[in-house]
């Protein structure tokens, strides 16, 4: 009863705190880089279709370089996700003991 009175008095004086809306999870740096590389790869493919045979040689080199970067980033990201998953499983297992 007394706590309710104090709560109401403080609510009138200071106002009520609004609840924060949960924010959507943001993408990490690597995930953004992967998306950008995929976009670049699409553009390269489009340019390759329109290119002459001489230009296709240079575009092929760019394509290979992009492919290697993308593979490396995806591999690192997959390792990170797997590590997080194992860590979560480990903690949940230890909590059950």
The 8 nearest C-alpha neighbors of each residue, nearest first, counted from 0:
[[1, 3, 2, 4, 5, 6, 7, 8],
 [0, 2, 4, 3, 5, 6, 7, 8],
 [3, 1, 5, 0, 4, 6, 7, 8],
 [2, 4, 6, 0, 1, 5, 7, 8],
 [3, 5, 1, 7, 6, 2, 8, 0],
 [6, 4, 8, 2, 3, 7, 9, 1],
 [5, 7, 3, 9, 4, 8, 10, 2],
 [6, 8, 10, 4, 5, 9, 3, 11],
 [9, 7, 5, 11, 10, 6, 4, 12],
 [10, 8, 12, 6, 11, 7, 13, 5],
 [9, 11, 14, 7, 8, 13, 15, 12],
 [10, 12, 8, 9, 14, 13, 7, 15],
 [13, 11, 9, 10, 14, 8, 7, 15],
 [14, 12, 10, 9, 11, 15, 8, 16],
 [15, 13, 10, 11, 12, 16, 9, 17],
 [14, 16, 10, 17, 13, 11, 9, 12],
 [17, 15, 18, 14, 13, 10, 19, 9],
 [18, 16, 15, 19, 20, 14, 10, 13],
 [19, 17, 20, 16, 21, 15, 22, 14],
 [18, 20, 21, 17, 22, 16, 23, 15],
 [19, 21, 22, 18, 17, 23, 24, 16],
 [22, 20, 19, 23, 24, 18, 25, 17],
 [23, 21, 20, 24, 25, 19, 26, 18],
 [22, 24, 25, 21, 20, 26, 19, 27],
 [25, 23, 22, 26, 21, 27, 30, 20],
 [26, 24, 23, 27, 22, 28, 30, 31],
 [25, 27, 30, 31, 24, 28, 29, 23],
 [26, 28, 30, 29, 31, 25, 32, 24],
 [27, 29, 31, 30, 32, 26, 33, 25],
 [30, 28, 32, 31, 27, 33, 72, 76],
 [29, 31, 33, 27, 32, 28, 26, 34],
 [32, 30, 34, 28, 29, 33, 35, 27],
 [31, 33, 29, 35, 30, 34, 36, 28],
 [32, 34, 30, 36, 31, 35, 29, 37],
 [35, 33, 37, 31, 32, 36, 30, 38],
 [34, 36, 32, 38, 33, 37, 39, 31],
 [37, 35, 39, 33, 38, 34, 40, 32],
 [36, 38, 40, 34, 39, 35, 33, 41],
 [39, 37, 35, 41, 36, 40, 34, 42],
 [40, 38, 36, 42, 37, 41, 43, 35],
 [39, 41, 43, 37, 38, 42, 36, 44],
 [42, 40, 44, 38, 43, 39, 45, 37],
 [43, 41, 45, 39, 40, 44, 46, 38],
 [44, 42, 40, 46, 45, 41, 47, 39],
 [43, 45, 47, 41, 42, 46, 40, 48],
 [44, 46, 42, 43, 48, 47, 41, 49],
 [47, 45, 43, 49, 44, 48, 50, 42],
 [46, 48, 44, 50, 49, 45, 55, 43],
 [49, 47, 45, 46, 50, 44, 51, 55],
 [48, 50, 46, 47, 45, 51, 44, 55],
 [51, 49, 47, 54, 48, 55, 46, 52],
 [50, 52, 54, 53, 55, 49, 47, 48],
 [51, 53, 55, 54, 50, 56, 47, 57],
 [54, 52, 55, 51, 56, 57, 50, 58],
 [55, 53, 51, 56, 57, 52, 50, 58],
 [54, 56, 58, 52, 53, 57, 47, 59],
 [57, 55, 59, 54, 58, 53, 60, 52],
 [58, 56, 60, 59, 54, 55, 61, 53],
 [57, 59, 55, 61, 60, 56, 62, 54],
 [58, 60, 62, 56, 57, 61, 55, 63],
 [61, 59, 63, 57, 62, 58, 64, 56],
 [62, 60, 58, 64, 59, 63, 65, 57],
 [61, 63, 59, 65, 60, 64, 58, 66],
 [64, 62, 66, 60, 65, 61, 59, 67],
 [63, 65, 61, 67, 66, 62, 60, 68],
 [66, 64, 62, 68, 63, 67, 69, 61],
 [65, 67, 63, 69, 64, 68, 62, 70],
 [66, 68, 70, 64, 69, 65, 71, 63],
 [69, 67, 71, 65, 70, 66, 72, 64],
 [68, 70, 66, 72, 67, 71, 73, 65],
 [71, 69, 67, 73, 68, 72, 74, 66],
 [70, 72, 74, 68, 69, 73, 67, 75],
 [73, 71, 75, 69, 74, 70, 76, 68],
 [74, 72, 76, 70, 75, 71, 77, 69],
 [73, 75, 77, 71, 72, 76, 70, 78],
 [76, 74, 78, 72, 77, 73, 79, 71],
 [75, 77, 79, 73, 78, 74, 72, 80],
 [76, 78, 74, 80, 79, 75, 73, 81],
 [79, 77, 81, 75, 76, 80, 82, 74],
 [80, 78, 76, 82, 77, 81, 83, 75],
 [81, 79, 83, 77, 82, 78, 84, 76],
 [80, 82, 84, 78, 83, 79, 77, 85],
 [81, 83, 79, 85, 80, 84, 78, 86],
 [84, 82, 86, 80, 81, 85, 87, 79],
 [85, 83, 81, 87, 86, 82, 80, 88],
 [86, 84, 88, 82, 87, 83, 89, 81],
 [85, 87, 89, 83, 84, 88, 82, 90],
 [86, 88, 84, 90, 85, 89, 83, 91],
 [89, 87, 85, 91, 86, 90, 92, 84],
 [90, 88, 86, 92, 87, 91, 85, 93],
 [89, 91, 93, 87, 92, 88, 94, 86],
 [90, 92, 94, 88, 93, 89, 87, 95],
 [93, 91, 89, 95, 90, 94, 88, 96],
 [92, 94, 90, 96, 95, 91, 89, 88],
 [95, 93, 91, 92, 96, 90, 89, 88],
 [94, 96, 92, 93, 91, 90, 89, 88],
 [95, 93, 94, 92, 91, 90, 89, 88]]
